[in-house]
Amino acid sequence: MSDASEKKIEYATDYKPLHDGPLKLARGHRIQYETVQGCDVLLYPEGVVQLSESAAMILRTVDGQKTATDIATALMAQFPEAGDISGDVKSFLEVAHARGWIA
């Protein structure tokens, strides 16, 4: 390849963009409140992730029926003082999807 624009980028993981359909927690993943840690955590077969309050709120809205847009809309209705958070919500869902937390 002589032209830099033709260079193929290889990633360490197989990235799959967030789809437009309903989102659900990935198989084997669940959210629960951990009293000892004082926060919600995402439990999955390979480990545990401490969640911020906003991350837990977004993931608890993932129910297998709502799309990313539905989730953002629901959270904006619940927290109108936060303004337009749809970009932030969708960005978080992109990361959660890329990490395999949601499907």
C-alpha positions as CSV (number, residue, x, y, z in Angstrom):
1,M,0.0,0.0,0.0
2,S,1.6,3.2,-1.1
3,D,-1.1,5.6,-0.1
4,A,-1.6,6.2,3.7
5,S,-5.3,6.6,3.1
6,E,-5.5,2.9,2.0
7,K,-4.0,1.7,5.2
8,K,-6.2,-0.9,7.1
9,I,-6.7,-0.2,10.8
10,E,-6.7,-3.2,13.0
11,Y,-8.3,-3.2,16.4
12,A,-7.6,-5.3,19.5
13,T,-11.3,-6.2,19.7
14,D,-14.1,-6.8,17.2
15,Y,-16.0,-3.6,17.3
16,K,-19.7,-3.7,16.5
17,P,-21.5,-0.4,16.2
18,L,-24.6,0.1,18.3
19,H,-27.7,-1.1,16.4
20,D,-31.0,0.8,16.1
21,G,-33.1,-2.0,17.7
22,P,-34.2,-2.7,21.3
23,L,-31.3,-3.1,23.7
24,K,-30.9,-5.6,26.5
25,L,-28.2,-6.6,29.0
26,A,-25.9,-9.2,27.5
27,R,-26.4,-12.8,28.6
28,G,-25.0,-13.4,32.1
29,H,-24.9,-9.7,33.0
30,R,-27.0,-8.2,35.8
31,I,-27.0,-5.0,37.9
32,Q,-27.2,-5.1,41.6
33,Y,-26.5,-2.7,44.5
34,E,-23.5,-3.6,46.6
35,T,-23.8,-2.3,50.1
36,V,-20.1,-2.8,50.9
37,Q,-19.1,-0.8,47.8
38,G,-21.9,1.7,48.3
39,C,-22.9,1.7,44.6
40,D,-24.5,-0.3,41.8
41,V,-22.3,-2.8,40.0
42,L,-22.6,-4.7,36.8
43,L,-21.9,-8.4,37.4
44,Y,-20.9,-10.7,34.6
45,P,-19.1,-14.1,34.3
46,E,-15.6,-12.6,34.0
47,G,-15.9,-10.1,36.8
48,V,-17.6,-7.0,38.2
49,V,-17.7,-3.3,37.2
50,Q,-18.5,-0.5,39.6
51,L,-21.0,1.8,38.0
52,S,-21.5,5.5,38.5
53,E,-25.0,6.7,39.5
54,S,-25.7,7.8,35.9
55,A,-24.3,4.7,34.3
56,A,-26.4,2.5,36.6
57,M,-29.5,4.6,35.8
58,I,-28.9,4.2,32.0
59,L,-28.3,0.5,32.3
60,R,-31.4,-0.1,34.5
61,T,-33.4,1.5,31.6
62,V,-32.1,-1.1,29.2
63,D,-35.1,-3.6,29.2
64,G,-35.0,-5.4,25.9
65,Q,-37.8,-3.2,24.5
66,K,-36.3,0.3,24.3
67,T,-33.9,1.5,21.7
68,A,-31.1,3.9,22.5
69,T,-33.3,6.8,21.4
70,D,-36.1,5.6,23.6
71,I,-33.8,5.3,26.6
72,A,-32.4,8.9,26.1
73,T,-36.0,10.2,25.7
74,A,-37.2,8.5,28.9
75,L,-34.2,9.8,30.9
76,M,-34.7,13.4,29.5
77,A,-38.3,13.2,30.6
78,Q,-37.3,12.0,34.0
79,F,-34.7,14.7,34.4
80,P,-35.8,17.7,32.4
81,E,-33.4,20.0,34.3
82,A,-30.5,18.1,32.7
83,G,-31.3,19.4,29.3
84,D,-30.5,17.5,26.1
85,I,-28.5,14.5,27.4
86,S,-29.3,12.3,24.4
87,G,-25.7,12.5,23.0
88,D,-24.2,11.5,26.4
89,V,-26.7,8.6,26.8
90,K,-26.0,7.3,23.3
91,S,-22.2,7.7,23.8
92,F,-22.4,5.6,27.0
93,L,-24.5,3.0,25.3
94,E,-22.0,2.8,22.5
95,V,-19.2,2.1,25.0
96,A,-21.4,-0.4,26.9
97,H,-22.2,-2.2,23.6
98,A,-18.5,-2.2,22.6
99,R,-17.5,-3.7,25.9
100,G,-20.2,-6.4,25.5
101,W,-22.4,-5.3,28.4
102,I,-25.4,-4.8,26.2
103,A,-26.7,-6.5,23.1
